[in-house]
Amino acid sequence: MSWMKVSFSQTDVKAGKPQQLVQDISLVYVGRPAPTEPVLFRTTGFSGVHDYFVTPEASSLAAQTLSAVGAKECTAPDRASIELL
């Protein structure tokens, strides 16, 4: 699996969709060893779009969740432009 990106609008943010994604990603690790590296990052664009990036490892574990929220395959984000979650 590769990096995945989920984009949320301001309306999605107000509805709590990013927080739900964070919870859902966290739940895939229940009963598994904790990840050794961060698995979720975000950036906020000038247009108000909030992009969330999920590592390949987490993408594999959370494939069903990511599909449900319309995640798209992407290249690894520029680490200088993202925040760790």
C-alpha positions in Angstrom: 0.0 0.0 0.0 1.2 3.6 -0.5 0.6 6.9 1.1 -3.0 8.0 1.2 -4.6 11.5 1.4 -8.0 12.5 2.6 -9.1 16.0 2.0 -11.7 17.7 4.2 -13.6 20.9 3.5 -14.4 23.5 6.2 -17.9 22.0 6.4 -16.3 18.6 7.0 -14.1 20.0 9.7 -17.1 21.6 11.5 -18.9 18.3 11.3 -16.0 16.5 13.1 -15.0 14.3 10.2 -11.2 14.7 10.7 -11.5 13.8 14.4 -13.5 10.7 13.4 -10.7 9.7 10.9 -8.1 10.1 13.7 -10.2 7.9 16.0 -10.8 5.3 13.3 -7.0 5.1 12.4 -6.3 4.8 16.2 -8.7 1.9 16.5 -6.9 -0.2 13.8 -3.9 -0.4 16.2 -6.0 -1.9 19.1 -4.5 -5.3 19.9 -1.5 -4.6 17.7 2.0 -3.4 18.6 2.2 0.4 18.7 3.6 1.9 15.5 7.2 2.8 15.7 6.8 6.0 13.6 4.0 8.5 13.3 1.2 7.3 11.0 -1.0 10.4 10.5 -0.1 14.0 9.4 -2.1 17.0 8.2 -1.8 20.3 6.4 -4.2 23.1 5.8 -4.2 24.7 2.4 -4.8 28.4 1.6 -8.2 27.4 0.2 -9.3 26.1 3.6 -9.0 22.5 2.6 -7.5 20.3 5.3 -5.4 17.4 3.9 -4.7 14.4 6.1 -1.9 12.0 5.0 -1.7 8.4 6.2 1.5 6.3 6.0 1.7 3.2 3.9 1.7 1.0 7.0 -1.4 2.6 8.5 -3.0 2.7 5.0 -2.8 -1.1 4.8 -4.3 -1.6 8.2 -7.1 1.0 7.7 -7.9 0.4 4.0 -11.6 0.0 4.6 -11.8 3.2 6.7 -9.8 5.1 4.1 -12.0 3.9 1.2 -15.1 4.9 3.1 -13.9 8.5 3.4 -12.7 8.8 -0.2 -9.0 8.6 0.4 -6.8 8.9 -2.7 -3.3 7.4 -3.3 -0.6 10.0 -3.2 3.1 10.5 -3.0 4.7 11.1 0.4 4.1 14.6 1.6 6.8 17.2 2.1 7.7 16.8 5.7 8.4 20.5 6.0 4.8 21.4 5.2 2.9 19.0 7.5 1.9 18.6 11.1 2.2 15.4 13.1 -1.1 14.2 14.7 
